[in-house]
Amino acid sequence: MSTVYEERKAIKMAARKPSERSKSATESVDLDIVPYMDIVFSLVAFILFTSTGLAQIAVVNVNAPRYQDPLEMGMNKPEDQENKKQLNLTVGVTYKGLFIAGVGGVLGQVDTESAEGAEEPKGPTIPLLTTDAVCRDALAKNLPPPMSCYDTDRLTREMIKIKNEFPQETKIIIYAQPDVPYEVLVKVMDATRDFDGRALFFDVVLSPEIA
């Protein structure tokens, strides 16, 4: 009986279509990767947008030198050159404080003499604030002081005085000693740029570091 049953089953299987026989034996499964691709593209777009939003670009106004024909220079009247005031305002950020200089020299510097009668080095226009022990220690050891040691409020007041004397001037040169914190340099630029909506010296030129 078993042999007859097996023969009948084999005949039925042989009578089926090839497609039906393959489906009954094995069924193929297609992997849908579209959702995974959507997730990957969404992550890439999110990373690009967030990285672009976090990037901050600082813009500093720097005027390139202008070329002038020597013949045109010779045609300028000497009276006009004498009447036009040249400032060349410069602010130096050092370990001892802030130096403000122009064509007439360094603002606020006075020749001083020690007890022995020897001339001492000229000090900065705006010395460091020595109310904090950290500032006093940095000044004594000639180390880069933190931001809190610089009197930027007084710097702004000095810029206002200079702006009153030179209302048409907008350029300023800023230099710093090596290892001066970057935040100090940024704070100095902010203090010289404007005050209460009044433009001061916003055309900034960064000079190389001094030793």
Residue pairs with C-beta under 8 A, 6 or more apart in sequence:
13 21
16 24
60 189
60 204
60 206
61 202
61 203
61 204
62 203
62 204
62 205
62 206
63 171
63 203
63 205
85 166
85 169
86 103
87 102
87 103
87 162
87 166
87 169
87 171
88 102
88 103
88 173
89 100
89 101
89 102
89 162
89 166
89 169
89 171
89 172
89 173
89 201
90 99
90 100
90 101
90 102
90 172
90 173
90 174
90 175
90 207
91 98
91 99
91 100
91 101
91 155
91 172
91 173
91 174
91 175
91 188
91 192
92 98
92 99
92 100
92 101
92 124
92 174
92 175
92 176
92 210
93 150
93 174
93 175
93 176
93 177
93 180
93 184
93 185
93 188
94 124
94 176
94 177
94 180
94 210
95 138
95 139
95 142
95 143
95 144
95 145
95 177
95 180
96 123
96 124
96 127
96 128
96 139
97 123
97 124
97 125
97 126
97 127
97 128
97 150
97 151
98 124
98 125
98 126
98 150
98 151
98 155
98 188
99 106
99 124
99 125
100 106
100 107
100 108
100 125
100 126
100 155
100 158
100 162
101 107
102 162
106 122
106 125
107 125
107 158
107 162
108 125
108 126
109 122
109 123
109 124
109 125
110 122
111 119
111 122
112 119
112 120
112 122
112 123
113 119
113 120
114 120
125 158
126 150
126 151
126 154
126 155
126 158
127 151
128 135
128 138
128 139
128 145
128 149
128 150
128 151
129 135
129 148
129 149
129 150
129 151
130 136
130 139
132 148
132 149
134 145
134 146
134 148
134 149
135 145
135 146
135 148
135 149
137 143
138 144
138 145
138 146
138 149
139 145
139 149
144 177
144 179
144 180
144 181
146 181
146 184
147 181
147 183
147 184
147 187
150 184
150 187
150 188
152 187
152 188
152 190
152 191
153 191
155 188
155 191
155 192
156 191
156 192
156 195
156 200
159 191
159 192
159 195
159 200
159 201
160 195
160 198
160 200
162 169
162 201
163 169
163 198
163 200
163 201
169 201
170 199
170 201
170 202
170 203
171 201
171 203
171 205
172 192
172 201
172 203
172 204
172 205
173 205
173 206
173 207
174 185
174 188
174 189
174 192
174 204
174 205
174 206
174 207
175 206
175 207
175 208
175 209
175 210
176 184
176 185
176 209
176 210
177 209
177 210
177 211
178 209
178 211
189 204
192 200
192 201
192 204
193 199
193 200
193 201
193 202
193 204
194 200
194 202
